[in-house]
Amino acid sequence: MKPTFDEMHAASATVREHYRPYDHWLAAQPRDSMRARREEAEMVFRRVGITFAVYGAKDEDGSGTERLIPFDLIPRIIPAPEWRRMEQGLRQRVTALNRFIHDVYHEQEILKAGIVPADQVLNNAQFRREMMGVDVPGGVYSHISGIDIVRAANADGSGTYYVLEDNLRVPSGVSYMLENRKMMMRLFPELFSLHRVAPVAHYPDLLLETLRAVAPAGVNEPTVVVLTPGMYNSAYFEHAFLAQQMGVELVEGQDLNVRDGFVYMRTTQGPKRVDVIYRRVDDDFLDPLAFRPNSTLGCAGLLDVYRKGNITLANAIGTGIADDKSIYPYVPKMVEFYLGEKPILENVPTYLCRENDDLKYVLDHLADLVVKEVHGAGGYGMLVGPASTKAEIEEFRAQLLANPSNYIAQPTLSLSTCPTFVDSGVAPRHIDLRPFVLSGKTVQMVPGGLTRVALKEGSLVVNSSQGGGTKDTWMLEG
């Protein structure tokens, strides 16, 4: 069995130094008191409306279900030196990814050099030919990036951070990061005098600053809006929350129209020009004249305005080419190609099932690997070999053989664990981390991110749609 890195305890069962004040405090807390505070958190989250819709799930009356993402009371704590290193790696990685996206829609130097196979990009469903030759402000395509990071144990008991995947299209979850911090400060104010926890509440200010910084040339006072698919979207709470926090309008496609080469939104005072759209709508639905003709979620003519440089979309159309799981294995080479640097953050070793040798290895070791669809998300369309039955493995084998290029495979990392307050008390549960990286005139981020936790004992799947929860993430200043 693979060793697991425990975020709080070293191998000798001693408490890691950065957790000691918290451990001392936790030991003095009655379980009933903790349980009462968990119930209070649930009540407040429900009252505020911090829910997400579960696609395909139905209540007894046949209506769709809205659920709370379970919130855990025990924070994940990361010391300052670890965060500084992670921050450097995130800045490096996102910079290289933005350079890659610009390159594949312009000179395609990395394809000509043979570093990334051309057919892997040009025949990819996420490659948008409509973006060829289109210049975007500052060469920034992914303005808001959510980079999923895990930690696995080494043989000597230390842990190594790995990037599990890059989310560059419409990454979600930042509202939970902010609300989790507010909840912890409400429930346990005394803890924030014991620990020097770096703040995250200024994220909406940084987000608005980033969006305004990438407005079209010549626009000094840009109008920014958040474009949502509507209230039935699973992340609608977040769309409304971020618009409110930034003090900008939340709009749907029907609120926008194109006139004389610009985008306008309807207001009670008449049409108002829009300069930057923080869109939470996928590429396919943005413009019925360019993509899906039956889409009612976008704005007809938007792509034409975008190509003329009269509107900024964050994130840009076509960013999906860089977060496709079949492109992920090449990111370390992108860092070296574009920046001339060695990657600070490592990738998880990855097998490309489109390659014959890799496919053979994967088929021979399905019981030991995690196999994922290259376009999959939310924990769906994947096989976790060690947790699957023989019948499930054989059923997946048939899918893999039918379309091998649709899959990648990775070793089953034993994600690090963090103490979590569950019904039986405090117990270790597997976690990951999603920091949010903002790219405008500069690359910046708040110190922290969204820690997701697999609440089922032994589970490695942290996604909220699969029963995962969230924790507050404390980056210690020092």
Protein Blocks (a to p, Z undefined) as FASTA:
>chain_A
ZZdddfkbcfkopacfklmmmmmmmmmpcfklmmmmmmmmmmmmmmnopacddehiacfk
opacdddddddfbdcdddfklmmmmmmmmmmmmmmmmmmmmmmmmnommmmnomacfklm
mmpfklcfklgopacehhiablbccddddddddfkopacdddfbdcfklgghjlmmmmmm
mmmmmmmmmlmmmpccddfklmmmmmmmmmmmmgcehiabdcdddddfbjkbmklmmmmm
mmmmnopacddfklpcceehiacdddfkbpcddfbdcdfbdfklmpmklmcmkbckbcgh
klmmmmnopaccdddehklmmmcfklmmmmmmmmmmmnopacfbdcdddddfkbmklmmm
mmmmmmmpccddfkbghhiaiacfklpcfklmmmmmmmmmmmmmlpccdddddddddddd
dfklpcdddddddddddddfbccddedddddddfbghiabfbfklopacdddddddZZ
